[in-house]
Amino acid sequence: MAAQRAALDWPKIAGEKLNRHSRALGVEDGVLYIEADSPLWMTELIFLKPKLMTKVKGIVGPELVRDIRILLKR
């Protein structure tokens, strides 16, 4: 599935610093699920969501991923 490329390319999308504190869980029904390792990084990812969506759409196209959901690692 082409949308899964967003999950595979998460290190490139997130950049080095964000990637150390998050990981892509996959894409389901047009939603890219990201796991953050702490509440602080979860907040940072939520704040950066518009910028991250732009990067995702640049990689997989504007139609395949319509949202990013940030989850806290348990």
Predicted model as a PDB file, atoms N, CA, C, CB and O in Angstrom, pLDDT in the B-factor column:
MODEL        1                                                                  
ATOM      1  N   MET A   1       0.828  -1.170   0.000  1.00 66.00           N  
ATOM      2  CA  MET A   1       0.000   0.000   0.000  1.00 66.00           C  
ATOM      3  C   MET A   1       0.885   1.251   0.000  1.00 66.00           C  
ATOM      4  CB  MET A   1      -0.949  -0.012   1.207  1.00 66.00           C  
ATOM      5  O   MET A   1       1.833   1.349   0.780  1.00 66.00           O  
ATOM      6  N   ALA A   2       0.577   2.174  -0.854  1.00 75.00           N  
ATOM      7  CA  ALA A   2       1.393   3.380  -0.994  1.00 75.00           C  
ATOM      8  C   ALA A   2       1.357   4.251   0.261  1.00 75.00           C  
ATOM      9  CB  ALA A   2       0.923   4.189  -2.190  1.00 75.00           C  
ATOM     10  O   ALA A   2       2.347   4.912   0.577  1.00 75.00           O  
ATOM     11  N   ALA A   3       0.238   4.263   0.976  1.00 81.00           N  
ATOM     12  CA  ALA A   3       0.137   5.086   2.190  1.00 81.00           C  
ATOM     13  C   ALA A   3       1.109   4.616   3.267  1.00 81.00           C  
ATOM     14  CB  ALA A   3      -1.295   5.055   2.736  1.00 81.00           C  
ATOM     15  O   ALA A   3       1.563   5.423   4.079  1.00 81.00           O  
ATOM     16  N   GLN A   4       1.434   3.332   3.287  1.00 86.00           N  
ATOM     17  CA  GLN A   4       2.363   2.803   4.292  1.00 86.00           C  
ATOM     18  C   GLN A   4       3.753   3.419   4.152  1.00 86.00           C  
ATOM     19  CB  GLN A   4       2.458   1.281   4.176  1.00 86.00           C  
ATOM     20  O   GLN A   4       4.559   3.373   5.082  1.00 86.00           O  
ATOM     21  N   ARG A   5       4.019   3.984   3.007  1.00 89.00           N  
ATOM     22  CA  ARG A   5       5.319   4.643   2.808  1.00 89.00           C  
ATOM     23  C   ARG A   5       5.515   5.765   3.823  1.00 89.00           C  
ATOM     24  CB  ARG A   5       5.431   5.203   1.372  1.00 89.00           C  
ATOM     25  O   ARG A   5       6.643   6.044   4.229  1.00 89.00           O  
ATOM     26  N   ALA A   6       4.418   6.412   4.236  1.00 90.00           N  
ATOM     27  CA  ALA A   6       4.509   7.478   5.243  1.00 90.00           C  
ATOM     28  C   ALA A   6       5.068   6.919   6.547  1.00 90.00           C  
ATOM     29  CB  ALA A   6       3.121   8.128   5.487  1.00 90.00           C  
ATOM     30  O   ALA A   6       5.869   7.579   7.209  1.00 90.00           O  
ATOM     31  N   ALA A   7       4.658   5.724   6.919  1.00 92.00           N  
ATOM     32  CA  ALA A   7       5.171   5.092   8.142  1.00 92.00           C  
ATOM     33  C   ALA A   7       6.626   4.677   7.961  1.00 92.00           C  
ATOM     34  CB  ALA A   7       4.313   3.865   8.523  1.00 92.00           C  
ATOM     35  O   ALA A   7       7.443   4.861   8.863  1.00 92.00           O  
ATOM     36  N   LEU A   8       6.944   4.131   6.821  1.00 92.00           N  
ATOM     37  CA  LEU A   8       8.319   3.691   6.565  1.00 92.00           C  
ATOM     38  C   LEU A   8       9.279   4.879   6.500  1.00 92.00           C  
ATOM     39  CB  LEU A   8       8.387   2.889   5.256  1.00 92.00           C  
ATOM     40  O   LEU A   8      10.440   4.769   6.895  1.00 92.00           O  
ATOM     41  N   ASP A   9       8.794   5.999   6.008  1.00 94.00           N  
ATOM     42  CA  ASP A   9       9.626   7.199   5.875  1.00 94.00           C  
ATOM     43  C   ASP A   9       9.531   8.129   7.083  1.00 94.00           C  
ATOM     44  CB  ASP A   9       9.233   7.957   4.629  1.00 94.00           C  
ATOM     45  O   ASP A   9       9.986   9.271   7.015  1.00 94.00           O  
ATOM     46  N   TRP A  10       8.945   7.657   8.193  1.00 95.00           N  
ATOM     47  CA  TRP A  10       8.800   8.509   9.361  1.00 95.00           C  
ATOM     48  C   TRP A  10      10.120   9.143   9.812  1.00 95.00           C  
ATOM     49  CB  TRP A  10       8.212   7.715  10.489  1.00 95.00           C  
ATOM     50  O   TRP A  10      10.126  10.333  10.126  1.00 95.00           O  
ATOM     51  N   PRO A  11      11.234   8.411   9.860  1.00 95.00           N  
ATOM     52  CA  PRO A  11      12.490   9.066  10.266  1.00 95.00           C  
ATOM     53  C   PRO A  11      12.832  10.282   9.408  1.00 95.00           C  
ATOM     54  CB  PRO A  11      13.634   8.071  10.200  1.00 95.00           C  
ATOM     55  O   PRO A  11      13.319  11.290   9.919  1.00 95.00           O  
ATOM     56  N   LYS A  12      12.580  10.187   8.121  1.00 94.00           N  
ATOM     57  CA  LYS A  12      12.847  11.309   7.206  1.00 94.00           C  
ATOM     58  C   LYS A  12      11.849  12.445   7.439  1.00 94.00           C  
ATOM     59  CB  LYS A  12      12.779  10.837   5.731  1.00 94.00           C  
ATOM     60  O   LYS A  12      12.229  13.616   7.412  1.00 94.00           O  
ATOM     61  N   ILE A  13      10.585  12.112   7.665  1.00 95.00           N  
ATOM     62  CA  ILE A  13       9.541  13.101   7.891  1.00 95.00           C  
ATOM     63  C   ILE A  13       9.783  13.837   9.211  1.00 95.00           C  
ATOM     64  CB  ILE A  13       8.153  12.429   7.894  1.00 95.00           C  
ATOM     65  O   ILE A  13       9.721  15.065   9.267  1.00 95.00           O  
ATOM     66  N   ALA A  14      10.057  13.082  10.256  1.00 96.00           N  
ATOM     67  CA  ALA A  14      10.179  13.641  11.603  1.00 96.00           C  
ATOM     68  C   ALA A  14      11.487  14.390  11.821  1.00 96.00           C  
ATOM     69  CB  ALA A  14      10.057  12.542  12.623  1.00 96.00           C  
ATOM     70  O   ALA A  14      11.530  15.379  12.552  1.00 96.00           O  
ATOM     71  N   GLY A  15      12.531  13.922  11.196  1.00 95.00           N  
ATOM     72  CA  GLY A  15      13.849  14.471  11.480  1.00 95.00           C  
ATOM     73  C   GLY A  15      14.460  13.732  12.657  1.00 95.00           C  
ATOM     74  O   GLY A  15      13.773  13.015  13.384  1.00 95.00           O  
ATOM     75  N   GLU A  16      15.744  13.914  12.831  1.00 95.00           N  
ATOM     76  CA  GLU A  16      16.503  13.137  13.814  1.00 95.00           C  
ATOM     77  C   GLU A  16      15.969  13.278  15.238  1.00 95.00           C  
ATOM     78  CB  GLU A  16      17.948  13.556  13.783  1.00 95.00           C  
ATOM     79  O   GLU A  16      15.774  12.277  15.927  1.00 95.00           O  
ATOM     80  N   LYS A  17      15.735  14.498  15.677  1.00 95.00           N  
ATOM     81  CA  LYS A  17      15.337  14.729  17.067  1.00 95.00           C  
ATOM     82  C   LYS A  17      13.958  14.138  17.373  1.00 95.00           C  
ATOM     83  CB  LYS A  17      15.337  16.227  17.367  1.00 95.00           C  
ATOM     84  O   LYS A  17      13.804  13.408  18.353  1.00 95.00           O  
ATOM     85  N   LEU A  18      12.961  14.444  16.549  1.00 96.00           N  
ATOM     86  CA  LEU A  18      11.624  13.892  16.764  1.00 96.00           C  
ATOM     87  C   LEU A  18      11.610  12.376  16.625  1.00 96.00           C  
ATOM     88  CB  LEU A  18      10.638  14.508  15.785  1.00 96.00           C  
ATOM     89  O   LEU A  18      10.902  11.689  17.361  1.00 96.00           O  
ATOM     90  N   ASN A  19      12.376  11.863  15.700  1.00 96.00           N  
ATOM     91  CA  ASN A  19      12.407  10.421  15.475  1.00 96.00           C  
ATOM     92  C   ASN A  19      12.937   9.662  16.700  1.00 96.00           C  
ATOM     93  CB  ASN A  19      13.267  10.103  14.253  1.00 96.00           C  
ATOM     94  O   ASN A  19      12.538   8.524  16.943  1.00 96.00           O  
ATOM     95  N   ARG A  20      13.830  10.289  17.465  1.00 97.00           N  
ATOM     96  CA  ARG A  20      14.354   9.638  18.675  1.00 97.00           C  
ATOM     97  C   ARG A  20      13.272   9.462  19.734  1.00 97.00           C  
ATOM     98  CB  ARG A  20      15.515  10.449  19.255  1.00 97.00           C  
ATOM     99  O   ARG A  20      13.399   8.613  20.616  1.00 97.00           O  
ATOM    100  N   HIS A  21      12.209  10.259  19.653  1.00 97.00           N  
ATOM    101  CA  HIS A  21      11.175  10.247  20.681  1.00 97.00           C  
ATOM    102  C   HIS A  21       9.811   9.807  20.167  1.00 97.00           C  
ATOM    103  CB  HIS A  21      11.058  11.605  21.286  1.00 97.00           C  
ATOM    104  O   HIS A  21       8.805   9.956  20.861  1.00 97.00           O  
ATOM    105  N   SER A  22       9.776   9.265  18.956  1.00 97.00           N  
ATOM    106  CA  SER A  22       8.514   8.813  18.381  1.00 97.00           C  
ATOM    107  C   SER A  22       8.776   7.703  17.371  1.00 97.00           C  
ATOM    108  CB  SER A  22       7.761   9.987  17.715  1.00 97.00           C  
ATOM    109  O   SER A  22       9.898   7.493  16.908  1.00 97.00           O  
ATOM    110  N   ARG A  23       7.699   7.007  17.052  1.00 96.00           N  
ATOM    111  CA  ARG A  23       7.803   6.007  15.986  1.00 96.00           C  
ATOM    112  C   ARG A  23       6.461   5.861  15.311  1.00 96.00           C  
ATOM    113  CB  ARG A  23       8.285   4.642  16.536  1.00 96.00           C  
ATOM    114  O   ARG A  23       5.413   6.017  15.938  1.00 96.00           O  
ATOM    115  N   ALA A  24       6.501   5.562  14.032  1.00 96.00           N  
ATOM    116  CA  ALA A  24       5.284   5.362  13.257  1.00 96.00           C  
ATOM    117  C   ALA A  24       4.775   3.948  13.500  1.00 96.00           C  
ATOM    118  CB  ALA A  24       5.534   5.610  11.742  1.00 96.00           C  
ATOM    119  O   ALA A  24       5.529   2.979  13.414  1.00 96.00           O  
ATOM    120  N   LEU A  25       3.497   3.846  13.800  1.00 95.00           N  
ATOM    121  CA  LEU A  25       2.879   2.540  14.014  1.00 95.00           C  
ATOM    122  C   LEU A  25       2.274   1.988  12.733  1.00 95.00           C  
ATOM    123  CB  LEU A  25       1.811   2.634  15.089  1.00 95.00           C  
ATOM    124  O   LEU A  25       2.122   0.775  12.584  1.00 95.00           O  
ATOM    125  N   GLY A  26       1.932   2.876  11.814  1.00 94.00           N  
ATOM    126  CA  GLY A  26       1.353   2.444  10.544  1.00 94.00           C  
ATOM    127  C   GLY A  26       0.251   3.385  10.098  1.00 94.00           C  
ATOM    128  O   GLY A  26      -0.062   4.374  10.761  1.00 94.00           O  
ATOM    129  N   VAL A  27      -0.327   3.050   8.958  1.00 94.00           N  
ATOM    130  CA  VAL A  27      -1.414   3.842   8.384  1.00 94.00           C  
ATOM    131  C   VAL A  27      -2.639   2.946   8.283  1.00 94.00           C  
ATOM    132  CB  VAL A  27      -1.023   4.431   6.981  1.00 94.00           C  
ATOM    133  O   VAL A  27      -2.579   1.826   7.775  1.00 94.00           O  
ATOM    134  N   GLU A  28      -3.749   3.474   8.781  1.00 93.00           N  
ATOM    135  CA  GLU A  28      -5.011   2.740   8.712  1.00 93.00           C  
ATOM    136  C   GLU A  28      -6.121   3.706   8.329  1.00 93.00           C  
ATOM    137  CB  GLU A  28      -5.331   2.037  10.065  1.00 93.00           C  
ATOM    138  O   GLU A  28      -6.312   4.731   8.984  1.00 93.00           O  
ATOM    139  N   ASP A  29      -6.848   3.384   7.275  1.00 92.00           N  
ATOM    140  CA  ASP A  29      -7.958   4.220   6.800  1.00 92.00           C  
ATOM    141  C   ASP A  29      -7.552   5.674   6.615  1.00 92.00           C  
ATOM    142  CB  ASP A  29      -9.120   4.140   7.767  1.00 92.00           C  
ATOM    143  O   ASP A  29      -8.312   6.576   6.968  1.00 92.00           O  
ATOM    144  N   GLY A  30      -6.377   5.911   6.073  1.00 93.00           N  
ATOM    145  CA  GLY A  30      -5.919   7.263   5.784  1.00 93.00           C  
ATOM    146  C   GLY A  30      -5.374   8.030   6.974  1.00 93.00           C  
ATOM    147  O   GLY A  30      -5.146   9.237   6.886  1.00 93.00           O  
ATOM    148  N   VAL A  31      -5.163   7.336   8.091  1.00 95.00           N  
ATOM    149  CA  VAL A  31      -4.639   7.978   9.295  1.00 95.00           C  
ATOM    150  C   VAL A  31      -3.274   7.369   9.633  1.00 95.00           C  
ATOM    151  CB  VAL A  31      -5.633   7.817  10.493  1.00 95.00           C  
ATOM    152  O   VAL A  31      -3.136   6.154   9.774  1.00 95.00           O  
ATOM    153  N   LEU A  32      -2.288   8.229   9.758  1.00 96.00           N  
ATOM    154  CA  LEU A  32      -0.948   7.812  10.170  1.00 96.00           C  
ATOM    155  C   LEU A  32      -0.886   7.886  11.687  1.00 96.00           C  
ATOM    156  CB  LEU A  32       0.165   8.705   9.512  1.00 96.00           C  
ATOM    157  O   LEU A  32      -1.066   8.952  12.274  1.00 96.00           O  
ATOM    158  N   TYR A  33      -0.628   6.731  12.323  1.00 97.00           N  
ATOM    159  CA  TYR A  33      -0.556   6.665  13.779  1.00 97.00           C  
ATOM    160  C   TYR A  33       0.902   6.751  14.219  1.00 97.00           C  
ATOM    161  CB  TYR A  33      -1.213   5.363  14.309  1.00 97.00           C  
ATOM    162  O   TYR A  33       1.757   5.999  13.752  1.00 97.00           O  
ATOM    163  N   ILE A  34       1.161   7.691  15.132  1.00 98.00           N  
ATOM    164  CA  ILE A  34       2.499   7.929  15.660  1.00 98.00           C  
ATOM    165  C   ILE A  34       2.464   7.739  17.163  1.00 98.00           C  
ATOM    166  CB  ILE A  34       3.012   9.349  15.290  1.00 98.00           C  
ATOM    167  O   ILE A  34       1.542   8.203  17.834  1.00 98.00           O  
ATOM    168  N   GLU A  35       3.464   7.060  17.690  1.00 98.00           N  
ATOM    169  CA  GLU A  35       3.585   6.850  19.121  1.00 98.00           C  
ATOM    170  C   GLU A  35       4.699   7.739  19.663  1.00 98.00           C  
ATOM    171  CB  GLU A  35       3.860   5.359  19.443  1.00 98.00           C  
ATOM    172  O   GLU A  35       5.826   7.701  19.169  1.00 98.00           O  
ATOM    173  N   ALA A  36       4.380   8.542  20.682  1.00 98.00           N  
ATOM    174  CA  ALA A  36       5.356   9.411  21.336  1.00 98.00           C  
ATOM    175  C   ALA A  36       5.795   8.767  22.643  1.00 98.00           C  
ATOM    176  CB  ALA A  36       4.766  10.828  21.588  1.00 98.00           C  
ATOM    177  O   ALA A  36       4.993   8.115  23.313  1.00 98.00           O  
ATOM    178  N   ASP A  37       7.065   8.944  23.014  1.00 97.00           N  
ATOM    179  CA  ASP A  37       7.580   8.264  24.198  1.00 97.00           C  
ATOM    180  C   ASP A  37       7.331   8.999  25.519  1.00 97.00           C  
ATOM    181  CB  ASP A  37       9.037   8.049  24.034  1.00 97.00           C  
ATOM    182  O   ASP A  37       7.657   8.474  26.584  1.00 97.00           O  
ATOM    183  N   SER A  38       6.751  10.218  25.463  1.00 97.00           N  
ATOM    184  CA  SER A  38       6.432  10.945  26.694  1.00 97.00           C  
ATOM    185  C   SER A  38       5.362  11.986  26.388  1.00 97.00           C  
ATOM    186  CB  SER A  38       7.705  11.619  27.298  1.00 97.00           C  
ATOM    187  O   SER A  38       5.150  12.344  25.230  1.00 97.00           O  
ATOM    188  N   PRO A  39       4.686  12.472  27.436  1.00 97.00           N  
ATOM    189  CA  PRO A  39       3.695  13.532  27.211  1.00 97.00           C  
ATOM    190  C   PRO A  39       4.311  14.795  26.586  1.00 97.00           C  
ATOM    191  CB  PRO A  39       3.020  13.893  28.531  1.00 97.00           C  
ATOM    192  O   PRO A  39       3.669  15.466  25.778  1.00 97.00           O  
ATOM    193  N   LEU A  40       5.534  15.108  26.956  1.00 97.00           N  
ATOM    194  CA  LEU A  40       6.207  16.269  26.387  1.00 97.00           C  
ATOM    195  C   LEU A  40       6.344  16.142  24.872  1.00 97.00           C  
ATOM    196  CB  LEU A  40       7.581  16.448  27.025  1.00 97.00           C  
ATOM    197  O   LEU A  40       6.031  17.076  24.134  1.00 97.00           O  
ATOM    198  N   TRP A  41       6.810  14.990  24.416  1.00 97.00           N  
ATOM    199  CA  TRP A  41       6.998  14.788  22.979  1.00 97.00           C  
ATOM    200  C   TRP A  41       5.672  14.626  22.255  1.00 97.00           C  
ATOM    201  CB  TRP A  41       7.873  13.571  22.728  1.00 97.00           C  
ATOM    202  O   TRP A  41       5.557  14.966  21.077  1.00 97.00           O  
ATOM    203  N   MET A  42       4.683  14.113  22.947  1.00 97.00           N  
ATOM    204  CA  MET A  42       3.347  14.033  22.356  1.00 97.00           C  
ATOM    205  C   MET A  42       2.835  15.442  22.067  1.00 97.00           C  
ATOM    206  CB  MET A  42       2.367  13.274  23.299  1.00 97.00           C  
ATOM    207  O   MET A  42       2.293  15.702  20.992  1.00 97.00           O  
ATOM    208  N   THR A  43       3.005  16.339  23.016  1.00 97.00           N  
ATOM    209  CA  THR A  43       2.603  17.736  22.840  1.00 97.00           C  
ATOM    210  C   THR A  43       3.362  18.391  21.694  1.00 97.00           C  
ATOM    211  CB  THR A  43       2.831  18.521  24.132  1.00 97.00           C  
ATOM    212  O   THR A  43       2.778  19.120  20.892  1.00 97.00           O  
ATOM    213  N   GLU A  44       4.654  18.133  21.619  1.00 97.00           N  
ATOM    214  CA  GLU A  44       5.479  18.690  20.536  1.00 97.00           C  
ATOM    215  C   GLU A  44       4.991  18.195  19.173  1.00 97.00           C  
ATOM    216  CB  GLU A  44       6.966  18.312  20.737  1.00 97.00           C  
ATOM    217  O   GLU A  44       4.891  18.976  18.227  1.00 97.00           O  
ATOM    218  N   LEU A  45       4.690  16.915  19.076  1.00 97.00           N  
ATOM    219  CA  LEU A  45       4.195  16.355  17.813  1.00 97.00           C  
ATOM    220  C   LEU A  45       2.850  16.959  17.430  1.00 97.00           C  
ATOM    221  CB  LEU A  45       4.070  14.830  17.917  1.00 97.00           C  
ATOM    222  O   LEU A  45       2.613  17.253  16.259  1.00 97.00           O  
ATOM    223  N   ILE A  46       1.977  17.145  18.401  1.00 97.00           N  
ATOM    224  CA  ILE A  46       0.677  17.763  18.123  1.00 97.00           C  
ATOM    225  C   ILE A  46       0.882  19.188  17.613  1.00 97.00           C  
ATOM    226  CB  ILE A  46      -0.221  17.762  19.395  1.00 97.00           C  
ATOM    227  O   ILE A  46       0.233  19.608  16.655  1.00 97.00           O  
ATOM    228  N   PHE A  47       1.773  19.918  18.244  1.00 97.00           N  
ATOM    229  CA  PHE A  47       2.088  21.286  17.821  1.00 97.00           C  
ATOM    230  C   PHE A  47       2.623  21.312  16.380  1.00 97.00           C  
ATOM    231  CB  PHE A  47       3.120  21.915  18.781  1.00 97.00           C  
ATOM    232  O   PHE A  47       2.296  22.215  15.611  1.00 97.00           O  
ATOM    233  N   LEU A  48       3.440  20.323  16.026  1.00 97.00           N  
ATOM    234  CA  LEU A  48       4.072  20.269  14.700  1.00 97.00           C  
ATOM    235  C   LEU A  48       3.229  19.538  13.651  1.00 97.00           C  
ATOM    236  CB  LEU A  48       5.419  19.596  14.809  1.00 97.00           C  
ATOM    237  O   LEU A  48       3.658  19.390  12.507  1.00 97.00           O  
ATOM    238  N   LYS A  49       2.059  19.090  14.026  1.00 97.00           N  
ATOM    239  CA  LYS A  49       1.224  18.285  13.126  1.00 97.00           C  
ATOM    240  C   LYS A  49       1.005  18.921  11.743  1.00 97.00           C  
ATOM    241  CB  LYS A  49      -0.115  18.042  13.775  1.00 97.00           C  
ATOM    242  O   LYS A  49       1.148  18.217  10.743  1.00 97.00           O  
ATOM    243  N   PRO A  50       0.666  20.215  11.636  1.00 97.00           N  
ATOM    244  CA  PRO A  50       0.489  20.789  10.290  1.00 97.00           C  
ATOM    245  C   PRO A  50       1.757  20.678   9.429  1.00 97.00           C  
ATOM    246  CB  PRO A  50       0.078  22.259  10.404  1.00 97.00           C  
ATOM    247  O   PRO A  50       1.676  20.356   8.244  1.00 97.00           O  
ATOM    248  N   LYS A  51       2.902  20.940  10.016  1.00 97.00           N  
ATOM    249  CA  LYS A  51       4.162  20.840   9.277  1.00 97.00           C  
ATOM    250  C   LYS A  51       4.439  19.387   8.879  1.00 97.00           C  
ATOM    251  CB  LYS A  51       5.331  21.396  10.124  1.00 97.00           C  
ATOM    252  O   LYS A  51       4.896  19.119   7.767  1.00 97.00           O  
ATOM    253  N   LEU A  52       4.160  18.458   9.787  1.00 97.00           N  
ATOM    254  CA  LEU A  52       4.370  17.036   9.499  1.00 97.00           C  
ATOM    255  C   LEU A  52       3.422  16.554   8.401  1.00 97.00           C  
ATOM    256  CB  LEU A  52       4.172  16.196  10.774  1.00 97.00           C  
ATOM    257  O   LEU A  52       3.814  15.759   7.547  1.00 97.00           O  
ATOM    258  N   MET A  53       2.176  17.033   8.423  1.00 96.00           N  
ATOM    259  CA  MET A  53       1.227  16.647   7.370  1.00 96.00           C  
ATOM    260  C   MET A  53       1.704  17.118   5.999  1.00 96.00           C  
ATOM    261  CB  MET A  53      -0.168  17.225   7.666  1.00 96.00           C  
ATOM    262  O   MET A  53       1.564  16.400   5.009  1.00 96.00           O  
ATOM    263  N   THR A  54       2.263  18.316   5.943  1.00 96.00           N  
ATOM    264  CA  THR A  54       2.789  18.822   4.676  1.00 96.00           C  
ATOM    265  C   THR A  54       3.892  17.901   4.156  1.00 96.00           C  
ATOM    266  CB  THR A  54       3.324  20.262   4.845  1.00 96.00           C  
ATOM    267  O   THR A  54       3.936  17.589   2.966  1.00 96.00           O  
ATOM    268  N   LYS A  55       4.774  17.472   5.042  1.00 95.00           N  
ATOM    269  CA  LYS A  55       5.852  16.568   4.638  1.00 95.00           C  
ATOM    270  C   LYS A  55       5.306  15.214   4.188  1.00 95.00           C  
ATOM    271  CB  LYS A  55       6.842  16.374   5.791  1.00 95.00           C  
ATOM    272  O   LYS A  55       5.757  14.658   3.187  1.00 95.00           O  
ATOM    273  N   VAL A  56       4.335  14.690   4.928  1.00 95.00           N  
ATOM    274  CA  VAL A  56       3.731  13.405   4.565  1.00 95.00           C  
ATOM    275  C   VAL A  56       3.101  13.490   3.181  1.00 95.00           C  
ATOM    276  CB  VAL A  56       2.673  12.983   5.609  1.00 95.00           C  
ATOM    277  O   VAL A  56       3.318  12.619   2.339  1.00 95.00           O  
ATOM    278  N   LYS A  57       2.330  14.530   2.951  1.00 93.00           N  
ATOM    279  CA  LYS A  57       1.670  14.683   1.654  1.00 93.00           C  
ATOM    280  C   LYS A  57       2.676  14.863   0.524  1.00 93.00           C  
ATOM    281  CB  LYS A  57       0.716  15.866   1.687  1.00 93.00           C  
ATOM    282  O   LYS A  57       2.413  14.461  -0.610  1.00 93.00           O  
ATOM    283  N   GLY A  58       3.819  15.459   0.820  1.00 92.00           N  
ATOM    284  CA  GLY A  58       4.870  15.589  -0.183  1.00 92.00           C  
ATOM    285  C   GLY A  58       5.496  14.256  -0.549  1.00 92.00           C  
ATOM    286  O   GLY A  58       6.016  14.095  -1.653  1.00 92.00           O  
ATOM    287  N   ILE A  59       5.452  13.310   0.359  1.00 88.00           N  
ATOM    288  CA  ILE A  59       6.047  11.992   0.111  1.00 88.00           C  
ATOM    289  C   ILE A  59       5.049  11.027  -0.516  1.00 88.00           C  
ATOM    290  CB  ILE A  59       6.583  11.403   1.409  1.00 88.00           C  
ATOM    291  O   ILE A  59       5.379  10.348  -1.488  1.00 88.00           O  
ATOM    292  N   VAL A  60       3.827  10.956   0.028  1.00 89.00           N  
ATOM    293  CA  VAL A  60       2.874   9.953  -0.447  1.00 89.00           C  
ATOM    294  C   VAL A  60       1.751  10.525  -1.301  1.00 89.00           C  
ATOM    295  CB  VAL A  60       2.282   9.237   0.719  1.00 89.00           C  
ATOM    296  O   VAL A  60       0.939   9.774  -1.841  1.00 89.00           O  
ATOM    297  N   GLY A  61       1.699  11.837  -1.427  1.00 86.00           N  
ATOM    298  CA  GLY A  61       0.635  12.463  -2.196  1.00 86.00           C  
ATOM    299  C   GLY A  61      -0.458  12.996  -1.277  1.00 86.00           C  
ATOM    300  O   GLY A  61      -0.568  12.578  -0.124  1.00 86.00           O  
ATOM    301  N   PRO A  62      -1.255  13.908  -1.787  1.00 84.00           N  
ATOM    302  CA  PRO A  62      -2.237  14.597  -0.948  1.00 84.00           C  
ATOM    303  C   PRO A  62      -3.465  13.770  -0.574  1.00 84.00           C  
ATOM    304  CB  PRO A  62      -2.685  15.821  -1.640  1.00 84.00           C  
ATOM    305  O   PRO A  62      -4.209  14.165   0.324  1.00 84.00           O  
ATOM    306  N   GLU A  63      -3.696  12.652  -1.225  1.00 87.00           N  
ATOM    307  CA  GLU A  63      -4.928  11.901  -1.020  1.00 87.00           C  
ATOM    308  C   GLU A  63      -4.802  10.706  -0.076  1.00 87.00           C  
ATOM    309  CB  GLU A  63      -5.426  11.427  -2.327  1.00 87.00           C  
ATOM    310  O   GLU A  63      -5.804  10.272   0.491  1.00 87.00           O  
ATOM    311  N   LEU A  64      -3.607  10.170   0.104  1.00 90.00           N  
ATOM    312  CA  LEU A  64      -3.465   8.893   0.790  1.00 90.00           C  
ATOM    313  C   LEU A  64      -3.478   8.975   2.315  1.00 90.00           C  
ATOM    314  CB  LEU A  64      -2.210   8.255   0.358  1.00 90.00           C  
ATOM    315  O   LEU A  64      -3.979   8.065   2.976  1.00 90.00           O  
ATOM    316  N   VAL A  65      -2.941  10.038   2.873  1.00 93.00           N  
ATOM    317  CA  VAL A  65      -2.949  10.222   4.326  1.00 93.00           C  
ATOM    318  C   VAL A  65      -3.660  11.533   4.603  1.00 93.00           C  
ATOM    319  CB  VAL A  65      -1.489  10.219   4.931  1.00 93.00           C  
ATOM    320  O   VAL A  65      -3.212  12.594   4.170  1.00 93.00           O  
ATOM    321  N   ARG A  66      -4.776  11.458   5.330  1.00 93.00           N  
ATOM    322  CA  ARG A  66      -5.575  12.655   5.586  1.00 93.00           C  
ATOM    323  C   ARG A  66      -5.442  13.179   6.998  1.00 93.00           C  
ATOM    324  CB  ARG A  66      -7.008  12.373   5.304  1.00 93.00           C  
ATOM    325  O   ARG A  66      -5.911  14.278   7.294  1.00 93.00           O  
ATOM    326  N   ASP A  67      -4.798  12.400   7.898  1.00 96.00           N  
ATOM    327  CA  ASP A  67      -4.654  12.842   9.270  1.00 96.00           C  
ATOM    328  C   ASP A  67      -3.490  12.118   9.934  1.00 96.00           C  
ATOM    329  CB  ASP A  67      -5.951  12.610  10.050  1.00 96.00           C  
ATOM    330  O   ASP A  67      -3.069  11.051   9.486  1.00 96.00           O  
ATOM    331  N   ILE A  68      -2.982  12.708  10.999  1.00 97.00           N  
ATOM    332  CA  ILE A  68      -1.965  12.084  11.855  1.00 97.00           C  
ATOM    333  C   ILE A  68      -2.550  12.058  13.269  1.00 97.00           C  
ATOM    334  CB  ILE A  68      -0.570  12.871  11.805  1.00 97.00           C  
ATOM    335  O   ILE A  68      -3.018  13.076  13.779  1.00 97.00           O  
ATOM    336  N   ARG A  69      -2.516  10.898  13.878  1.00 97.00           N  
ATOM    337  CA  ARG A  69      -2.963  10.773  15.271  1.00 97.00           C  
ATOM    338  C   ARG A  69      -1.767  10.419  16.126  1.00 97.00           C  
ATOM    339  CB  ARG A  69      -4.089   9.698  15.421  1.00 97.00           C  
ATOM    340  O   ARG A  69      -1.012   9.499  15.812  1.00 97.00           O  
ATOM    341  N   ILE A  70      -1.602  11.153  17.202  1.00 97.00           N  
ATOM    342  CA  ILE A  70      -0.464  10.959  18.096  1.00 97.00           C  
ATOM    343  C   ILE A  70      -0.951  10.207  19.339  1.00 97.00           C  
ATOM    344  CB  ILE A  70       0.194  12.332  18.484  1.00 97.00           C  
ATOM    345  O   ILE A  70      -1.912  10.619  19.988  1.00 97.00           O  
ATOM    346  N   LEU A  71      -0.284   9.117  19.655  1.00 97.00           N  
ATOM    347  CA  LEU A  71      -0.607   8.297  20.814  1.00 97.00           C  
ATOM    348  C   LEU A  71       0.561   8.311  21.777  1.00 97.00           C  
ATOM    349  CB  LEU A  71      -0.954   6.853  20.397  1.00 97.00           C  
ATOM    350  O   LEU A  71       1.713   8.465  21.372  1.00 97.00           O  
ATOM    351  N   LEU A  72       0.260   8.151  23.041  1.00 97.00           N  
ATOM    352  CA  LEU A  72       1.297   8.086  24.053  1.00 97.00           C  
ATOM    353  C   LEU A  72       1.703   6.633  24.274  1.00 97.00           C  
ATOM    354  CB  LEU A  72       0.818   8.727  25.371  1.00 97.00           C  
ATOM    355  O   LEU A  72       0.856   5.760  24.457  1.00 97.00           O  
ATOM    356  N   LYS A  73       3.001   6.390  24.254  1.00 93.00           N  
ATOM    357  CA  LYS A  73       3.534   5.045  24.480  1.00 93.00           C  
ATOM    358  C   LYS A  73       3.124   4.580  25.871  1.00 93.00           C  
ATOM    359  CB  LYS A  73       5.088   5.019  24.322  1.00 93.00           C  
ATOM    360  O   LYS A  73       3.207   5.332  26.842  1.00 93.00           O  
ATOM    361  N   ARG A  74       2.688   3.351  25.951  1.00 87.00           N  
ATOM    362  CA  ARG A  74       2.259   2.789  27.245  1.00 87.00           C  
ATOM    363  C   ARG A  74       3.364   1.997  27.874  1.00 87.00           C  
ATOM    364  CB  ARG A  74       1.027   1.908  27.082  1.00 87.00           C  
ATOM    365  O   ARG A  74       3.189   1.451  28.963  1.00 87.00           O  
TER     366      ARG A  74                                                      
ENDMDL                                                                          
END                                                                             
